[in-house]
Protein backbone atom coordinates (compact mmCIF):
# COMPACT_ATOMS: atom_id res chain seq x y z
CA UNK A 1 0.00 0.00 0.00
CA UNK A 2 1.72 3.16 -1.20
CA UNK A 3 1.90 6.22 1.01
CA UNK A 4 0.99 8.34 -2.01
CA UNK A 5 -2.25 6.59 -2.95
CA UNK A 6 -4.45 7.21 0.04
CA UNK A 7 -5.94 10.38 1.53
CA UNK A 8 -5.42 9.25 5.12
CA UNK A 9 -1.79 8.20 4.78
CA UNK A 10 -1.07 11.51 3.04
CA UNK A 11 -2.96 13.56 5.64
CA UNK A 12 -1.17 11.99 8.62
CA UNK A 13 2.17 11.10 7.04
CA UNK A 14 1.85 7.42 7.94
CA UNK A 15 2.41 4.14 6.09
CA UNK A 16 -0.98 2.45 6.59
CA UNK A 17 -4.48 3.98 6.86
CA UNK A 18 -4.88 2.23 10.21
CA UNK A 19 -5.54 4.31 13.33
CA UNK A 20 -5.50 3.06 16.91
CA UNK A 21 -8.38 4.60 18.84
CA UNK A 22 -7.61 6.89 21.79
CA UNK A 23 -9.39 4.87 24.47
CA UNK A 24 -9.56 5.99 28.08
CA UNK A 25 -7.51 3.89 30.53
CA UNK A 26 -6.06 1.80 27.69
CA UNK A 27 -4.16 4.16 25.37
CA UNK A 28 -1.01 5.53 26.90
CA UNK A 29 2.33 6.40 25.29
CA UNK A 30 3.47 2.76 25.14
CA UNK A 31 0.58 1.73 22.90
CA UNK A 32 0.53 4.91 20.82
CA UNK A 33 4.26 4.81 20.07
CA UNK A 34 4.17 1.08 19.27
CA UNK A 35 1.38 1.54 16.72
CA UNK A 36 3.06 4.57 15.16
CA UNK A 37 6.38 2.72 14.94
CA UNK A 38 4.56 -0.14 13.18
CA UNK A 39 3.24 2.15 10.45
CA UNK A 40 -0.19 3.10 11.76
CA UNK A 41 -1.26 6.15 13.74
CA UNK A 42 -1.10 5.75 17.51
CA UNK A 43 -3.31 7.91 19.72
CA UNK A 44 -2.92 8.86 23.37
CA UNK A 45 -6.32 8.84 25.09
CA UNK A 46 -6.27 12.00 27.21
CA UNK A 47 -9.82 11.72 28.57
CA UNK A 48 -8.68 9.78 31.63
CA UNK A 49 -5.54 11.85 32.30
CA UNK A 50 -4.83 14.80 34.59
CA UNK A 51 -3.01 17.61 32.74
CA UNK A 52 0.37 16.71 34.28
CA UNK A 53 -0.11 13.07 33.23
CA UNK A 54 -0.81 14.05 29.62
CA UNK A 55 2.32 16.21 29.66
CA UNK A 56 4.38 13.21 30.74
CA UNK A 57 2.67 10.87 28.26
CA UNK A 58 3.39 13.14 25.29
CA UNK A 59 7.04 13.57 26.28
CA UNK A 60 7.50 9.81 26.62
CA UNK A 61 5.75 9.16 23.30
CA UNK A 62 7.97 11.66 21.51
CA UNK A 63 11.01 9.92 22.99
CA UNK A 64 9.73 6.47 21.92
CA UNK A 65 8.86 7.28 18.30
CA UNK A 66 9.89 9.68 15.56
CA UNK A 67 6.67 8.92 13.68
CA UNK A 68 3.46 10.98 13.82
CA UNK A 69 1.06 10.28 16.70
CA UNK A 70 -2.11 11.95 17.93
CA UNK A 71 -3.99 12.86 21.10
CA UNK A 72 -7.68 12.11 21.54
CA UNK A 73 -9.39 15.07 23.19
CA UNK A 74 -12.95 14.62 24.54
CA UNK A 75 -14.60 18.04 24.35
CA UNK A 76 -16.34 17.48 27.69
CA UNK A 77 -13.04 17.10 29.56
CA UNK A 78 -13.21 19.60 32.48
CA UNK A 79 -9.64 20.92 32.11
CA UNK A 80 -9.64 20.96 28.30
CA UNK A 81 -7.81 24.31 28.10
CA UNK A 82 -4.84 22.80 29.95
CA UNK A 83 -4.78 19.78 27.65
CA UNK A 84 -4.81 22.06 24.62
CA UNK A 85 -1.96 24.15 26.04
CA UNK A 86 0.07 20.95 26.49
CA UNK A 87 -0.71 19.71 22.97
CA UNK A 88 0.38 23.04 21.48
CA UNK A 89 3.46 23.26 23.71
CA UNK A 90 4.78 19.90 22.47
CA UNK A 91 3.68 20.48 18.86
CA UNK A 92 1.55 17.32 18.72
CA UNK A 93 0.76 17.11 14.97
CA UNK A 94 -2.74 15.58 15.10
CA UNK A 95 -5.72 15.84 17.46
CA UNK A 96 -8.85 13.70 17.41
CA UNK A 97 -11.74 15.51 19.09
CA UNK A 98 -14.87 13.78 20.34
CA UNK A 99 -17.96 14.13 22.53
CA UNK A 100 -18.79 17.74 21.80
CA UNK A 101 -19.03 20.58 19.32
CA UNK A 102 -16.06 20.60 16.90
CA UNK A 103 -16.48 24.34 16.29
CA UNK A 104 -15.25 25.11 19.80
CA UNK A 105 -11.56 24.36 19.29
CA UNK A 106 -10.95 23.39 15.65
CA UNK A 107 -9.86 26.83 14.40
CA UNK A 108 -7.63 27.37 17.43
CA UNK A 109 -5.88 24.03 16.96
CA UNK A 110 -5.51 24.51 13.20
CA UNK A 111 -4.03 27.98 13.74
CA UNK A 112 -1.14 26.17 15.44
CA UNK A 113 -0.65 23.84 12.46
CA UNK A 114 -2.47 20.91 14.05
CA UNK A 115 -4.50 18.48 11.91
CA UNK A 116 -7.95 18.04 13.45
CA UNK A 117 -10.19 14.97 13.16
CA UNK A 118 -13.62 14.73 14.79
CA UNK A 119 -15.47 11.56 15.83
CA UNK A 120 -19.16 11.35 14.83
CA UNK A 121 -21.97 8.81 14.90
CA UNK A 122 -24.29 10.19 12.21
CA UNK A 123 -24.42 11.93 8.83
CA UNK A 124 -25.79 15.05 10.55
CA UNK A 125 -22.78 15.39 12.82
CA UNK A 126 -20.35 14.50 10.04
CA UNK A 127 -21.66 17.44 8.04
CA UNK A 128 -21.43 19.73 11.09
CA UNK A 129 -17.81 18.64 11.62
CA UNK A 130 -16.97 19.30 7.96
CA UNK A 131 -18.60 22.73 8.25
CA UNK A 132 -16.50 23.40 11.36
CA UNK A 133 -13.36 22.96 9.25
CA UNK A 134 -12.00 19.64 10.49
CA UNK A 135 -9.56 17.81 8.22
CA UNK A 136 -11.26 14.41 8.47
CA UNK A 137 -13.99 12.61 10.39
CA UNK A 138 -14.22 9.26 12.11
CA UNK A 139 -17.69 7.78 11.60
CA UNK A 140 -18.27 5.29 14.40
CA UNK A 141 -20.96 2.65 14.19
CA UNK A 142 -23.13 1.07 16.87
CA UNK A 143 -20.77 -1.91 17.22
CA UNK A 144 -18.06 0.21 18.84
CA UNK A 145 -17.07 -0.06 22.48
CA UNK A 146 -17.19 2.72 25.03
CA UNK A 147 -19.36 5.78 24.52
CA UNK A 148 -21.52 5.49 21.48
CA UNK A 149 -24.18 7.16 19.36
CA UNK A 150 -27.84 7.12 20.36
CA UNK A 151 -29.19 6.14 16.94
CA UNK A 152 -27.68 2.65 16.90
CA UNK A 153 -26.65 2.93 13.25
CA UNK A 154 -24.32 0.09 12.34
CA UNK A 155 -20.99 0.71 10.65
CA UNK A 156 -22.07 -1.04 7.47
CA UNK A 157 -24.96 1.41 7.09
CA UNK A 158 -23.24 4.52 8.47
CA UNK A 159 -20.09 4.54 6.32
CA UNK A 160 -21.72 4.66 2.86
CA UNK A 161 -24.23 7.25 4.08
CA UNK A 162 -21.49 9.53 5.41
CA UNK A 163 -19.23 8.92 2.40
CA UNK A 164 -22.03 10.05 0.12
CA UNK A 165 -22.43 13.40 1.91
CA UNK A 166 -18.94 14.64 2.81
CA UNK A 167 -15.89 15.56 0.75
CA UNK A 168 -13.19 15.37 3.45
CA UNK A 169 -11.41 12.08 4.27
CA UNK A 170 -13.49 9.49 6.12
CA UNK A 171 -12.25 7.02 8.73
CA UNK A 172 -14.52 4.09 9.65
CA UNK A 173 -14.80 2.78 13.20
CA UNK A 174 -16.94 0.31 15.08
CA UNK A 175 -16.66 -3.46 14.79
CA UNK A 176 -13.38 -3.38 12.86
CA UNK A 177 -10.54 -5.50 14.15
CA UNK A 178 -9.35 -7.55 11.18
CA UNK A 179 -7.88 -6.98 7.75
CA UNK A 180 -11.06 -8.20 6.11
CA UNK A 181 -13.07 -5.79 8.21
CA UNK A 182 -10.72 -3.00 7.16
CA UNK A 183 -11.16 -3.85 3.48
CA UNK A 184 -14.93 -4.04 3.86
CA UNK A 185 -15.04 -0.57 5.44
CA UNK A 186 -12.88 0.88 2.68
CA UNK A 187 -15.03 -0.78 0.01
CA UNK A 188 -17.99 0.99 1.62
CA UNK A 189 -16.31 4.36 1.09
CA UNK A 190 -13.91 4.89 3.99
CA UNK A 191 -10.36 6.12 3.36
CA UNK A 192 -9.04 4.35 6.45
CA UNK A 193 -10.13 2.65 9.67
CA UNK A 194 -9.89 3.26 13.39
CA UNK A 195 -9.48 0.16 15.56
CA UNK A 196 -10.06 0.21 19.30
CA UNK A 197 -10.95 -3.10 20.94
CA UNK A 198 -8.25 -5.14 19.17
CA UNK A 199 -5.59 -2.80 20.55
CA UNK A 200 -6.94 -3.07 24.10
CA UNK A 201 -5.67 -6.66 24.11
CA UNK A 202 -2.05 -5.82 23.30
CA UNK A 203 0.93 -6.07 25.58
CA UNK A 204 1.46 -2.28 25.42
CA UNK A 205 -2.14 -1.41 26.30
CA UNK A 206 -2.50 0.09 29.78
CA UNK A 207 -5.68 -1.92 30.37
CA UNK A 208 -5.50 -4.24 33.39
CA UNK A 209 -4.55 -7.85 32.67
CA UNK A 210 -7.84 -9.03 34.20
CA UNK A 211 -9.74 -6.92 31.66
CA UNK A 212 -7.62 -8.20 28.77
CA UNK A 213 -8.22 -11.81 29.84
CA UNK A 214 -11.96 -11.17 30.17
CA UNK A 215 -12.04 -9.85 26.60
CA UNK A 216 -10.21 -12.78 25.00
CA UNK A 217 -12.56 -15.21 26.74
CA UNK A 218 -15.71 -13.35 25.69
CA UNK A 219 -18.13 -14.50 23.00
CA UNK A 220 -20.81 -13.13 20.72
CA UNK A 221 -23.55 -11.43 22.75
CA UNK A 222 -21.34 -10.72 25.76
CA UNK A 223 -21.42 -6.95 25.18
CA UNK A 224 -24.40 -4.61 25.32
CA UNK A 225 -25.19 -0.95 24.75
CA UNK A 226 -26.76 0.56 27.86
CA UNK A 227 -27.23 3.78 29.85
CA UNK A 228 -28.73 5.59 26.86
CA UNK A 229 -30.44 8.01 29.26
CA UNK A 230 -27.01 9.29 30.35
CA UNK A 231 -24.32 8.62 27.74
CA UNK A 232 -24.76 5.39 25.74
CA UNK A 233 -21.93 2.98 26.49
CA UNK A 234 -21.13 -0.52 25.23
CA UNK A 235 -19.66 -2.80 27.86
CA UNK A 236 -19.14 -6.42 28.79
CA UNK A 237 -21.88 -7.96 30.88
CA UNK A 238 -20.80 -8.48 34.49
CA UNK A 239 -22.25 -8.04 37.99
CA UNK A 240 -22.34 -4.25 37.57
CA UNK A 241 -24.33 -4.68 34.37
CA UNK A 242 -26.73 -7.07 36.15
CA UNK A 243 -27.27 -4.37 38.78
CA UNK A 244 -28.08 -1.91 35.99
CA UNK A 245 -30.45 -4.40 34.38
CA UNK A 246 -32.29 -4.86 37.67
CA UNK A 247 -32.52 -1.10 38.09
CA UNK A 248 -34.12 -0.80 34.64
CA UNK A 249 -36.59 -3.57 35.51
CA UNK A 250 -37.52 -1.64 38.65
CA UNK A 251 -38.20 1.54 36.68
CA UNK A 252 -35.23 3.44 38.12
CA UNK A 253 -35.10 7.16 37.25
CA UNK A 254 -32.30 8.79 35.26
CA UNK A 255 -31.06 10.51 38.43
CA UNK A 256 -30.92 7.16 40.24
CA UNK A 257 -29.07 5.59 37.30
CA UNK A 258 -26.53 8.40 37.46
CA UNK A 259 -26.06 7.77 41.18
CA UNK A 260 -25.72 4.04 40.57
CA UNK A 261 -23.05 4.63 37.93
CA UNK A 262 -21.14 6.97 40.23
CA UNK A 263 -17.63 8.16 39.45
CA UNK A 264 -14.57 6.21 38.39
CA UNK A 265 -16.36 3.02 37.45
CA UNK A 266 -14.56 2.71 34.10
CA UNK A 267 -11.21 3.17 35.83
CA UNK A 268 -12.17 0.53 38.37
CA UNK A 269 -12.93 -2.02 35.69
CA UNK A 270 -10.55 -1.30 32.82
CA UNK A 271 -7.50 0.06 34.63
CA UNK A 272 -7.73 -1.51 38.10
CA UNK A 273 -9.13 -4.86 36.94
CA UNK A 274 -12.31 -5.07 39.04
CA UNK A 275 -14.35 -7.43 36.88
CA UNK A 276 -17.29 -7.43 39.33
CA UNK A 277 -18.11 -3.78 40.00
CA UNK A 278 -16.15 -2.09 37.21
CA UNK A 279 -17.42 -0.80 33.87
CA UNK A 280 -15.79 -2.91 31.15
CA UNK A 281 -16.04 -0.87 27.93
CA UNK A 282 -15.37 -2.88 24.77
CA UNK A 283 -16.84 -3.37 21.29
CA UNK A 284 -18.79 -6.25 19.75
CA UNK A 285 -15.62 -7.34 17.93
CA UNK A 286 -14.44 -8.69 21.31
CA UNK A 287 -16.19 -11.93 20.40
CA UNK A 288 -13.47 -12.82 17.87
CA UNK A 289 -10.45 -11.56 19.82
CA UNK A 290 -8.67 -14.56 21.32
CA UNK A 291 -5.07 -13.47 21.93
CA UNK A 292 -2.90 -10.83 23.56
CA UNK A 293 -0.19 -9.71 21.14
CA UNK A 294 2.34 -6.89 20.78
CA UNK A 295 0.76 -3.92 18.98
CA UNK A 296 3.22 -4.29 16.09
CA UNK A 297 1.97 -7.84 15.53
CA UNK A 298 -1.63 -6.65 15.49
CA UNK A 299 -0.79 -4.04 12.85
CA UNK A 300 1.09 -6.63 10.80
CA UNK A 301 -1.74 -9.14 11.14
CA UNK A 302 -4.39 -6.65 10.02
CA UNK A 303 -2.40 -5.30 7.06
CA UNK A 304 -1.34 -8.78 5.89
CA UNK A 305 -4.95 -9.98 5.98
CA UNK A 306 -6.11 -6.77 4.27
CA UNK A 307 -3.67 -7.27 1.39
CA UNK A 308 -4.56 -10.95 1.05
CA UNK A 309 -8.29 -10.19 1.05
CA UNK A 310 -7.73 -7.47 -1.55
CA UNK A 311 -6.05 -10.02 -3.83
CA UNK A 312 -8.89 -12.49 -3.29
CA UNK A 313 -11.38 -9.77 -4.15
CA UNK A 314 -10.06 -9.85 -7.69
CA UNK A 315 -10.61 -13.60 -7.98
CA UNK A 316 -13.30 -15.13 -10.24
CA UNK A 317 -15.65 -15.83 -7.33
CA UNK A 318 -16.16 -12.07 -6.97
CA UNK A 319 -16.83 -11.54 -10.68
CA UNK A 320 -20.40 -11.53 -11.98
CA UNK A 321 -21.21 -10.95 -15.65
CA UNK A 322 -24.50 -9.65 -17.00
C-alpha positions as CSV (number, residue, x, y, z in Angstrom):
1,X,0.0,0.0,0.0
2,X,1.7,3.2,-1.2
3,X,1.9,6.2,1.0
4,X,1.0,8.3,-2.0
5,X,-2.2,6.6,-2.9
6,X,-4.4,7.2,0.0
7,X,-5.9,10.4,1.5
8,X,-5.4,9.2,5.1
9,X,-1.8,8.2,4.8
10,X,-1.1,11.5,3.0
11,X,-3.0,13.6,5.6
12,X,-1.2,12.0,8.6
13,X,2.2,11.1,7.0
14,X,1.8,7.4,7.9
15,X,2.4,4.1,6.1
16,X,-1.0,2.5,6.6
17,X,-4.5,4.0,6.9
18,X,-4.9,2.2,10.2
19,X,-5.5,4.3,13.3
20,X,-5.5,3.1,16.9
21,X,-8.4,4.6,18.8
22,X,-7.6,6.9,21.8
23,X,-9.4,4.9,24.5
24,X,-9.6,6.0,28.1
25,X,-7.5,3.9,30.5
26,X,-6.1,1.8,27.7
27,X,-4.2,4.2,25.4
28,X,-1.0,5.5,26.9
29,X,2.3,6.4,25.3
30,X,3.5,2.8,25.1
31,X,0.6,1.7,22.9
32,X,0.5,4.9,20.8
33,X,4.3,4.8,20.1
34,X,4.2,1.1,19.3
35,X,1.4,1.5,16.7
36,X,3.1,4.6,15.2
37,X,6.4,2.7,14.9
38,X,4.6,-0.1,13.2
39,X,3.2,2.2,10.5
40,X,-0.2,3.1,11.8
41,X,-1.3,6.1,13.7
42,X,-1.1,5.8,17.5
43,X,-3.3,7.9,19.7
44,X,-2.9,8.9,23.4
45,X,-6.3,8.8,25.1
46,X,-6.3,12.0,27.2
47,X,-9.8,11.7,28.6
48,X,-8.7,9.8,31.6
49,X,-5.5,11.9,32.3
50,X,-4.8,14.8,34.6
51,X,-3.0,17.6,32.7
52,X,0.4,16.7,34.3
53,X,-0.1,13.1,33.2
54,X,-0.8,14.0,29.6
55,X,2.3,16.2,29.7
56,X,4.4,13.2,30.7
57,X,2.7,10.9,28.3
58,X,3.4,13.1,25.3
59,X,7.0,13.6,26.3
60,X,7.5,9.8,26.6
61,X,5.7,9.2,23.3
62,X,8.0,11.7,21.5
63,X,11.0,9.9,23.0
64,X,9.7,6.5,21.9
65,X,8.9,7.3,18.3
66,X,9.9,9.7,15.6
67,X,6.7,8.9,13.7
68,X,3.5,11.0,13.8
69,X,1.1,10.3,16.7
70,X,-2.1,12.0,17.9
71,X,-4.0,12.9,21.1
72,X,-7.7,12.1,21.5
73,X,-9.4,15.1,23.2
74,X,-12.9,14.6,24.5
75,X,-14.6,18.0,24.4
76,X,-16.3,17.5,27.7
77,X,-13.0,17.1,29.6
78,X,-13.2,19.6,32.5
79,X,-9.6,20.9,32.1
80,X,-9.6,21.0,28.3
81,X,-7.8,24.3,28.1
82,X,-4.8,22.8,30.0
83,X,-4.8,19.8,27.6
84,X,-4.8,22.1,24.6
85,X,-2.0,24.1,26.0
86,X,0.1,21.0,26.5
87,X,-0.7,19.7,23.0
88,X,0.4,23.0,21.5
89,X,3.5,23.3,23.7
90,X,4.8,19.9,22.5
91,X,3.7,20.5,18.9
92,X,1.6,17.3,18.7
93,X,0.8,17.1,15.0
94,X,-2.7,15.6,15.1
95,X,-5.7,15.8,17.5
96,X,-8.8,13.7,17.4
97,X,-11.7,15.5,19.1
98,X,-14.9,13.8,20.3
99,X,-18.0,14.1,22.5
100,X,-18.8,17.7,21.8
101,X,-19.0,20.6,19.3
102,X,-16.1,20.6,16.9
103,X,-16.5,24.3,16.3
104,X,-15.3,25.1,19.8
105,X,-11.6,24.4,19.3
106,X,-11.0,23.4,15.6
107,X,-9.9,26.8,14.4
108,X,-7.6,27.4,17.4
109,X,-5.9,24.0,17.0
110,X,-5.5,24.5,13.2
111,X,-4.0,28.0,13.7
112,X,-1.1,26.2,15.4
113,X,-0.6,23.8,12.5
114,X,-2.5,20.9,14.0
115,X,-4.5,18.5,11.9
116,X,-7.9,18.0,13.5
117,X,-10.2,15.0,13.2
118,X,-13.6,14.7,14.8
119,X,-15.5,11.6,15.8
120,X,-19.2,11.4,14.8
121,X,-22.0,8.8,14.9
122,X,-24.3,10.2,12.2
123,X,-24.4,11.9,8.8
124,X,-25.8,15.0,10.5
125,X,-22.8,15.4,12.8
126,X,-20.3,14.5,10.0
127,X,-21.7,17.4,8.0
128,X,-21.4,19.7,11.1
129,X,-17.8,18.6,11.6
130,X,-17.0,19.3,8.0
131,X,-18.6,22.7,8.3
132,X,-16.5,23.4,11.4
133,X,-13.4,23.0,9.3
134,X,-12.0,19.6,10.5
135,X,-9.6,17.8,8.2
136,X,-11.3,14.4,8.5
137,X,-14.0,12.6,10.4
138,X,-14.2,9.3,12.1
139,X,-17.7,7.8,11.6
140,X,-18.3,5.3,14.4
141,X,-21.0,2.6,14.2
142,X,-23.1,1.1,16.9
143,X,-20.8,-1.9,17.2
144,X,-18.1,0.2,18.8
145,X,-17.1,-0.1,22.5
146,X,-17.2,2.7,25.0
147,X,-19.4,5.8,24.5
148,X,-21.5,5.5,21.5
149,X,-24.2,7.2,19.4
150,X,-27.8,7.1,20.4
151,X,-29.2,6.1,16.9
152,X,-27.7,2.7,16.9
153,X,-26.7,2.9,13.2
154,X,-24.3,0.1,12.3
155,X,-21.0,0.7,10.7
156,X,-22.1,-1.0,7.5
157,X,-25.0,1.4,7.1
158,X,-23.2,4.5,8.5
159,X,-20.1,4.5,6.3
160,X,-21.7,4.7,2.9
161,X,-24.2,7.2,4.1
162,X,-21.5,9.5,5.4
163,X,-19.2,8.9,2.4
164,X,-22.0,10.1,0.1
165,X,-22.4,13.4,1.9
166,X,-18.9,14.6,2.8
167,X,-15.9,15.6,0.7
168,X,-13.2,15.4,3.4
169,X,-11.4,12.1,4.3
170,X,-13.5,9.5,6.1
171,X,-12.3,7.0,8.7
172,X,-14.5,4.1,9.6
173,X,-14.8,2.8,13.2
174,X,-16.9,0.3,15.1
175,X,-16.7,-3.5,14.8
176,X,-13.4,-3.4,12.9
177,X,-10.5,-5.5,14.1
178,X,-9.3,-7.6,11.2
179,X,-7.9,-7.0,7.7
180,X,-11.1,-8.2,6.1
181,X,-13.1,-5.8,8.2
182,X,-10.7,-3.0,7.2
183,X,-11.2,-3.9,3.5
184,X,-14.9,-4.0,3.9
185,X,-15.0,-0.6,5.4
186,X,-12.9,0.9,2.7
187,X,-15.0,-0.8,0.0
188,X,-18.0,1.0,1.6
189,X,-16.3,4.4,1.1
190,X,-13.9,4.9,4.0
191,X,-10.4,6.1,3.4
192,X,-9.0,4.3,6.5
193,X,-10.1,2.7,9.7
194,X,-9.9,3.3,13.4
195,X,-9.5,0.2,15.6
196,X,-10.1,0.2,19.3
197,X,-10.9,-3.1,20.9
198,X,-8.3,-5.1,19.2
199,X,-5.6,-2.8,20.5
200,X,-6.9,-3.1,24.1
201,X,-5.7,-6.7,24.1
202,X,-2.1,-5.8,23.3
203,X,0.9,-6.1,25.6
204,X,1.5,-2.3,25.4
205,X,-2.1,-1.4,26.3
206,X,-2.5,0.1,29.8
207,X,-5.7,-1.9,30.4
208,X,-5.5,-4.2,33.4
209,X,-4.5,-7.8,32.7
210,X,-7.8,-9.0,34.2
211,X,-9.7,-6.9,31.7
212,X,-7.6,-8.2,28.8
213,X,-8.2,-11.8,29.8
214,X,-12.0,-11.2,30.2
215,X,-12.0,-9.9,26.6
216,X,-10.2,-12.8,25.0
217,X,-12.6,-15.2,26.7
218,X,-15.7,-13.3,25.7
219,X,-18.1,-14.5,23.0
220,X,-20.8,-13.1,20.7
221,X,-23.5,-11.4,22.8
222,X,-21.3,-10.7,25.8
223,X,-21.4,-6.9,25.2
224,X,-24.4,-4.6,25.3
225,X,-25.2,-0.9,24.8
226,X,-26.8,0.6,27.9
227,X,-27.2,3.8,29.9
228,X,-28.7,5.6,26.9
229,X,-30.4,8.0,29.3
230,X,-27.0,9.3,30.3
231,X,-24.3,8.6,27.7
232,X,-24.8,5.4,25.7
233,X,-21.9,3.0,26.5
234,X,-21.1,-0.5,25.2
235,X,-19.7,-2.8,27.9
236,X,-19.1,-6.4,28.8
237,X,-21.9,-8.0,30.9
238,X,-20.8,-8.5,34.5
239,X,-22.2,-8.0,38.0
240,X,-22.3,-4.3,37.6
241,X,-24.3,-4.7,34.4
242,X,-26.7,-7.1,36.2
243,X,-27.3,-4.4,38.8
244,X,-28.1,-1.9,36.0
245,X,-30.5,-4.4,34.4
246,X,-32.3,-4.9,37.7
247,X,-32.5,-1.1,38.1
248,X,-34.1,-0.8,34.6
249,X,-36.6,-3.6,35.5
250,X,-37.5,-1.6,38.7
251,X,-38.2,1.5,36.7
252,X,-35.2,3.4,38.1
253,X,-35.1,7.2,37.2
254,X,-32.3,8.8,35.3
255,X,-31.1,10.5,38.4
256,X,-30.9,7.2,40.2
257,X,-29.1,5.6,37.3
258,X,-26.5,8.4,37.5
259,X,-26.1,7.8,41.2
260,X,-25.7,4.0,40.6
261,X,-23.0,4.6,37.9
262,X,-21.1,7.0,40.2
263,X,-17.6,8.2,39.4
264,X,-14.6,6.2,38.4
265,X,-16.4,3.0,37.4
266,X,-14.6,2.7,34.1
267,X,-11.2,3.2,35.8
268,X,-12.2,0.5,38.4
269,X,-12.9,-2.0,35.7
270,X,-10.6,-1.3,32.8
271,X,-7.5,0.1,34.6
272,X,-7.7,-1.5,38.1
273,X,-9.1,-4.9,36.9
274,X,-12.3,-5.1,39.0
275,X,-14.4,-7.4,36.9
276,X,-17.3,-7.4,39.3
277,X,-18.1,-3.8,40.0
278,X,-16.2,-2.1,37.2
279,X,-17.4,-0.8,33.9
280,X,-15.8,-2.9,31.1
281,X,-16.0,-0.9,27.9
282,X,-15.4,-2.9,24.8
283,X,-16.8,-3.4,21.3
284,X,-18.8,-6.2,19.7
285,X,-15.6,-7.3,17.9
286,X,-14.4,-8.7,21.3
287,X,-16.2,-11.9,20.4
288,X,-13.5,-12.8,17.9
289,X,-10.5,-11.6,19.8
290,X,-8.7,-14.6,21.3
291,X,-5.1,-13.5,21.9
292,X,-2.9,-10.8,23.6
293,X,-0.2,-9.7,21.1
294,X,2.3,-6.9,20.8
295,X,0.8,-3.9,19.0
296,X,3.2,-4.3,16.1
297,X,2.0,-7.8,15.5
298,X,-1.6,-6.7,15.5
299,X,-0.8,-4.0,12.9
300,X,1.1,-6.6,10.8
301,X,-1.7,-9.1,11.1
302,X,-4.4,-6.6,10.0
303,X,-2.4,-5.3,7.1
304,X,-1.3,-8.8,5.9
305,X,-4.9,-10.0,6.0
306,X,-6.1,-6.8,4.3
307,X,-3.7,-7.3,1.4
308,X,-4.6,-11.0,1.0
309,X,-8.3,-10.2,1.0
310,X,-7.7,-7.5,-1.5
311,X,-6.1,-10.0,-3.8
312,X,-8.9,-12.5,-3.3
313,X,-11.4,-9.8,-4.1
314,X,-10.1,-9.9,-7.7
315,X,-10.6,-13.6,-8.0
316,X,-13.3,-15.1,-10.2
317,X,-15.7,-15.8,-7.3
318,X,-16.2,-12.1,-7.0
319,X,-16.8,-11.5,-10.7
320,X,-20.4,-11.5,-12.0
321,X,-21.2,-10.9,-15.6
322,X,-24.5,-9.6,-17.0
